[in-house]
Amino acid sequence: MIKVIVVDDEYIVRKGLMATVNWQKYNMEVVADASNGQKGWEVFLEHSPEVVITDIVMPEQNGIELARKIKQAAPDTKILLLSCHRDFEYAQEGIRLGASGYILKTAFQDDEFEEYLKQFSDEIEKLQHKEQDSSLAEAVINEVNEKWPEPIQKAVQLITRDLSQSHSSVNIAYEVGLSRSHFSTLFSKSVGESFHTFTEKLKINAASELLETTSLTLQEIGEKVGVQDGKYFSKWFKKCTGYTPSDYRLTKRRINPDNFTPIT
């Protein structure tokens, strides 16, 4: 769920905005609100929201200064400024600082406001998926052992580059310049297990990580590790680990990579 905070010195505006918008439609939740920029900064530090909706003219600290501090601390945060007609020059300054836009306080029910929310939701989802894929790549690339022969190191790098693809030993052997039989023998001798078993472990570890740390659906997780059918992903995961994906996600227990049976 995307976290949102609302900052405005007008109680009615603040609470009205929180109550009348269908936040769930955009996978959003208002986690806190504040009556001025200083308190807004405090709740920002406490909750680390992905979206900040803030008035411009407020006591103690205005919305422009709040936007400046937020962008310095967390550049990817989406900021939408609430503006009155007289705030136009302030709003332009906010845009220069990195705010995504501004709307008039009278326009909450207009399509423009919902368009901003949809835009934020789409951009944040893409960024989260990119970060998840990057984290997976970093995690699995550690499997490369510098003592392995160069063709085996290259093979593991090819596998981990994109776990959503199915990698056969024939294709990987060709990519690293070895025959299939030579590659299979060298891989087993260097790594201590077969190419198939090693690949399955990478995919299980990646799926376990995504189950534990994200809210992606089973279908989405399956696609990221090369299992396109959601039902088969559940059967595959349970056969390899002894847990259904749902049970694993509930218990949040890390799977021991040496304690599963690869599918043959």
Contacts in CASP RR format, 6 or more apart in sequence:
PFRMAT RR
TARGET T0000
AUTHOR 0000-0000-0000
METHOD contacts of the structure
MODEL  1
MIKVIVVDDEYIVRKGLMATVNWQKYNMEVVADASNGQKGWEVFLEHSPE
VVITDIVMPEQNGIELARKIKQAAPDTKILLLSCHRDFEYAQEGIRLGAS
GYILKTAFQDDEFEEYLKQFSDEIEKLQHKEQDSSLAEAVINEVNEKWPE
PIQKAVQLITRDLSQSHSSVNIAYEVGLSRSHFSTLFSKSVGESFHTFTE
KLKINAASELLETTSLTLQEIGEKVGVQDGKYFSKWFKKCTGYTPSDYRL
TKRRINPDNFTPIT
1 27 0 8 1.000
1 28 0 8 1.000
1 29 0 8 1.000
1 215 0 8 1.000
2 26 0 8 1.000
2 27 0 8 1.000
2 28 0 8 1.000
2 29 0 8 1.000
2 49 0 8 1.000
2 50 0 8 1.000
2 51 0 8 1.000
2 120 0 8 1.000
2 121 0 8 1.000
2 124 0 8 1.000
3 28 0 8 1.000
3 29 0 8 1.000
3 31 0 8 1.000
3 47 0 8 1.000
3 48 0 8 1.000
3 49 0 8 1.000
3 50 0 8 1.000
3 51 0 8 1.000
4 23 0 8 1.000
4 28 0 8 1.000
4 29 0 8 1.000
4 30 0 8 1.000
4 31 0 8 1.000
4 49 0 8 1.000
4 50 0 8 1.000
4 51 0 8 1.000
4 52 0 8 1.000
4 53 0 8 1.000
5 30 0 8 1.000
5 31 0 8 1.000
5 32 0 8 1.000
5 33 0 8 1.000
5 34 0 8 1.000
5 40 0 8 1.000
5 43 0 8 1.000
5 44 0 8 1.000
5 47 0 8 1.000
5 49 0 8 1.000
5 51 0 8 1.000
5 52 0 8 1.000
5 53 0 8 1.000
6 14 0 8 1.000
6 17 0 8 1.000
6 18 0 8 1.000
6 30 0 8 1.000
6 32 0 8 1.000
6 33 0 8 1.000
6 34 0 8 1.000
6 53 0 8 1.000
6 54 0 8 1.000
7 14 0 8 1.000
7 33 0 8 1.000
7 34 0 8 1.000
7 35 0 8 1.000
7 36 0 8 1.000
7 37 0 8 1.000
7 39 0 8 1.000
7 40 0 8 1.000
7 43 0 8 1.000
7 52 0 8 1.000
7 53 0 8 1.000
7 54 0 8 1.000
7 55 0 8 1.000
7 58 0 8 1.000
7 63 0 8 1.000
7 66 0 8 1.000
8 14 0 8 1.000
8 17 0 8 1.000
8 33 0 8 1.000
8 35 0 8 1.000
8 54 0 8 1.000
8 55 0 8 1.000
8 58 0 8 1.000
8 82 0 8 1.000
9 35 0 8 1.000
9 36 0 8 1.000
9 55 0 8 1.000
9 58 0 8 1.000
9 59 0 8 1.000
10 55 0 8 1.000
11 35 0 8 1.000
13 55 0 8 1.000
13 82 0 8 1.000
13 105 0 8 1.000
14 33 0 8 1.000
14 35 0 8 1.000
15 33 0 8 1.000
17 53 0 8 1.000
17 108 0 8 1.000
18 30 0 8 1.000
18 33 0 8 1.000
20 108 0 8 1.000
20 109 0 8 1.000
21 108 0 8 1.000
21 113 0 8 1.000
21 117 0 8 1.000
23 29 0 8 1.000
23 30 0 8 1.000
23 117 0 8 1.000
25 117 0 8 1.000
26 117 0 8 1.000
26 118 0 8 1.000
26 120 0 8 1.000
26 121 0 8 1.000
27 121 0 8 1.000
27 125 0 8 1.000
28 51 0 8 1.000
28 117 0 8 1.000
28 120 0 8 1.000
28 121 0 8 1.000
31 47 0 8 1.000
31 49 0 8 1.000
32 43 0 8 1.000
32 46 0 8 1.000
32 47 0 8 1.000
32 49 0 8 1.000
33 43 0 8 1.000
34 40 0 8 1.000
34 42 0 8 1.000
34 43 0 8 1.000
35 58 0 8 1.000
36 58 0 8 1.000
36 59 0 8 1.000
36 60 0 8 1.000
36 61 0 8 1.000
37 54 0 8 1.000
37 58 0 8 1.000
37 60 0 8 1.000
37 61 0 8 1.000
37 62 0 8 1.000
37 63 0 8 1.000
37 65 0 8 1.000
37 66 0 8 1.000
38 60 0 8 1.000
38 61 0 8 1.000
39 60 0 8 1.000
40 54 0 8 1.000
40 66 0 8 1.000
41 61 0 8 1.000
41 66 0 8 1.000
41 69 0 8 1.000
41 70 0 8 1.000
44 52 0 8 1.000
44 66 0 8 1.000
44 70 0 8 1.000
44 73 0 8 1.000
48 74 0 8 1.000
49 77 0 8 1.000
50 76 0 8 1.000
50 77 0 8 1.000
50 78 0 8 1.000
50 120 0 8 1.000
50 124 0 8 1.000
51 77 0 8 1.000
51 78 0 8 1.000
51 79 0 8 1.000
51 80 0 8 1.000
51 120 0 8 1.000
51 124 0 8 1.000
52 66 0 8 1.000
52 67 0 8 1.000
52 70 0 8 1.000
52 77 0 8 1.000
52 78 0 8 1.000
52 79 0 8 1.000
52 80 0 8 1.000
53 79 0 8 1.000
53 80 0 8 1.000
53 82 0 8 1.000
54 63 0 8 1.000
54 66 0 8 1.000
54 67 0 8 1.000
54 79 0 8 1.000
54 80 0 8 1.000
54 81 0 8 1.000
54 82 0 8 1.000
55 63 0 8 1.000
55 81 0 8 1.000
55 82 0 8 1.000
55 105 0 8 1.000
56 62 0 8 1.000
56 63 0 8 1.000
56 64 0 8 1.000
56 81 0 8 1.000
56 82 0 8 1.000
56 83 0 8 1.000
56 84 0 8 1.000
56 87 0 8 1.000
56 90 0 8 1.000
56 91 0 8 1.000
56 102 0 8 1.000
57 63 0 8 1.000
57 84 0 8 1.000
57 87 0 8 1.000
57 90 0 8 1.000
62 90 0 8 1.000
63 81 0 8 1.000
64 90 0 8 1.000
64 93 0 8 1.000
64 94 0 8 1.000
64 97 0 8 1.000
67 79 0 8 1.000
67 81 0 8 1.000
67 94 0 8 1.000
67 97 0 8 1.000
67 98 0 8 1.000
67 99 0 8 1.000
68 97 0 8 1.000
70 77 0 8 1.000
70 79 0 8 1.000
71 77 0 8 1.000
71 79 0 8 1.000
71 97 0 8 1.000
71 98 0 8 1.000
76 127 0 8 1.000
78 100 0 8 1.000
78 120 0 8 1.000
78 123 0 8 1.000
78 124 0 8 1.000
79 94 0 8 1.000
79 98 0 8 1.000
79 99 0 8 1.000
79 100 0 8 1.000
79 101 0 8 1.000
80 99 0 8 1.000
80 100 0 8 1.000
80 101 0 8 1.000
80 102 0 8 1.000
80 103 0 8 1.000
80 116 0 8 1.000
80 120 0 8 1.000
81 87 0 8 1.000
81 90 0 8 1.000
81 91 0 8 1.000
81 94 0 8 1.000
81 99 0 8 1.000
81 101 0 8 1.000
81 102 0 8 1.000
81 103 0 8 1.000
82 102 0 8 1.000
82 103 0 8 1.000
82 104 0 8 1.000
82 105 0 8 1.000
83 90 0 8 1.000
83 91 0 8 1.000
83 102 0 8 1.000
83 103 0 8 1.000
83 104 0 8 1.000
83 105 0 8 1.000
84 104 0 8 1.000
84 105 0 8 1.000
85 104 0 8 1.000
87 102 0 8 1.000
91 99 0 8 1.000
91 101 0 8 1.000
91 102 0 8 1.000
94 102 0 8 1.000
95 101 0 8 1.000
95 102 0 8 1.000
100 116 0 8 1.000
100 119 0 8 1.000
100 120 0 8 1.000
101 116 0 8 1.000
103 110 0 8 1.000
103 112 0 8 1.000
103 113 0 8 1.000
103 116 0 8 1.000
107 113 0 8 1.000
128 214 0 8 1.000
132 210 0 8 1.000
132 213 0 8 1.000
132 214 0 8 1.000
132 216 0 8 1.000
132 224 0 8 1.000
133 224 0 8 1.000
135 209 0 8 1.000
136 163 0 8 1.000
136 206 0 8 1.000
136 209 0 8 1.000
136 210 0 8 1.000
136 224 0 8 1.000
137 160 0 8 1.000
137 161 0 8 1.000
139 205 0 8 1.000
139 206 0 8 1.000
139 209 0 8 1.000
140 160 0 8 1.000
140 163 0 8 1.000
140 202 0 8 1.000
140 205 0 8 1.000
140 206 0 8 1.000
141 157 0 8 1.000
141 160 0 8 1.000
143 156 0 8 1.000
143 160 0 8 1.000
143 198 0 8 1.000
143 202 0 8 1.000
144 153 0 8 1.000
144 156 0 8 1.000
144 157 0 8 1.000
144 160 0 8 1.000
145 153 0 8 1.000
145 190 0 8 1.000
145 191 0 8 1.000
146 153 0 8 1.000
148 156 0 8 1.000
148 190 0 8 1.000
148 191 0 8 1.000
149 186 0 8 1.000
149 190 0 8 1.000
151 176 0 8 1.000
151 177 0 8 1.000
151 178 0 8 1.000
151 183 0 8 1.000
151 186 0 8 1.000
152 176 0 8 1.000
152 186 0 8 1.000
152 187 0 8 1.000
152 190 0 8 1.000
152 191 0 8 1.000
154 175 0 8 1.000
154 176 0 8 1.000
155 172 0 8 1.000
155 173 0 8 1.000
155 175 0 8 1.000
155 176 0 8 1.000
155 183 0 8 1.000
155 187 0 8 1.000
155 195 0 8 1.000
156 198 0 8 1.000
158 167 0 8 1.000
158 172 0 8 1.000
158 175 0 8 1.000
158 176 0 8 1.000
159 167 0 8 1.000
159 172 0 8 1.000
159 199 0 8 1.000
159 202 0 8 1.000
160 202 0 8 1.000
163 202 0 8 1.000
163 203 0 8 1.000
163 206 0 8 1.000
163 224 0 8 1.000
163 225 0 8 1.000
163 226 0 8 1.000
164 223 0 8 1.000
164 224 0 8 1.000
164 225 0 8 1.000
164 226 0 8 1.000
165 226 0 8 1.000
166 226 0 8 1.000
167 199 0 8 1.000
169 180 0 8 1.000
169 183 0 8 1.000
169 184 0 8 1.000
169 187 0 8 1.000
169 195 0 8 1.000
169 196 0 8 1.000
170 180 0 8 1.000
172 183 0 8 1.000
172 195 0 8 1.000
173 179 0 8 1.000
173 180 0 8 1.000
173 182 0 8 1.000
173 183 0 8 1.000
173 184 0 8 1.000
176 183 0 8 1.000
178 186 0 8 1.000
183 195 0 8 1.000
184 194 0 8 1.000
184 195 0 8 1.000
187 194 0 8 1.000
187 195 0 8 1.000
187 198 0 8 1.000
188 194 0 8 1.000
188 195 0 8 1.000
191 198 0 8 1.000
193 201 0 8 1.000
196 262 0 8 1.000
196 264 0 8 1.000
197 262 0 8 1.000
200 240 0 8 1.000
200 260 0 8 1.000
200 262 0 8 1.000
200 263 0 8 1.000
201 257 0 8 1.000
201 260 0 8 1.000
201 262 0 8 1.000
203 225 0 8 1.000
203 226 0 8 1.000
203 227 0 8 1.000
204 237 0 8 1.000
204 240 0 8 1.000
204 241 0 8 1.000
204 255 0 8 1.000
204 257 0 8 1.000
204 260 0 8 1.000
205 255 0 8 1.000
205 257 0 8 1.000
206 224 0 8 1.000
206 225 0 8 1.000
207 221 0 8 1.000
207 222 0 8 1.000
207 224 0 8 1.000
207 225 0 8 1.000
207 233 0 8 1.000
207 237 0 8 1.000
207 245 0 8 1.000
208 241 0 8 1.000
208 248 0 8 1.000
208 254 0 8 1.000
208 255 0 8 1.000
210 216 0 8 1.000
210 221 0 8 1.000
210 224 0 8 1.000
210 225 0 8 1.000
211 221 0 8 1.000
211 245 0 8 1.000
211 248 0 8 1.000
211 249 0 8 1.000
212 248 0 8 1.000
212 249 0 8 1.000
212 252 0 8 1.000
212 254 0 8 1.000
214 221 0 8 1.000
216 224 0 8 1.000
218 230 0 8 1.000
218 233 0 8 1.000
218 234 0 8 1.000
218 245 0 8 1.000
218 246 0 8 1.000
219 230 0 8 1.000
219 233 0 8 1.000
221 233 0 8 1.000
221 245 0 8 1.000
222 228 0 8 1.000
222 230 0 8 1.000
222 233 0 8 1.000
225 233 0 8 1.000
227 233 0 8 1.000
227 236 0 8 1.000
233 245 0 8 1.000
234 244 0 8 1.000
234 245 0 8 1.000
236 263 0 8 1.000
237 243 0 8 1.000
237 244 0 8 1.000
237 245 0 8 1.000
237 248 0 8 1.000
238 244 0 8 1.000
238 245 0 8 1.000
239 261 0 8 1.000
239 263 0 8 1.000
240 260 0 8 1.000
240 261 0 8 1.000
240 262 0 8 1.000
240 263 0 8 1.000
241 248 0 8 1.000
241 255 0 8 1.000
241 259 0 8 1.000
241 260 0 8 1.000
242 260 0 8 1.000
243 251 0 8 1.000
243 253 0 8 1.000
243 255 0 8 1.000
248 255 0 8 1.000
END
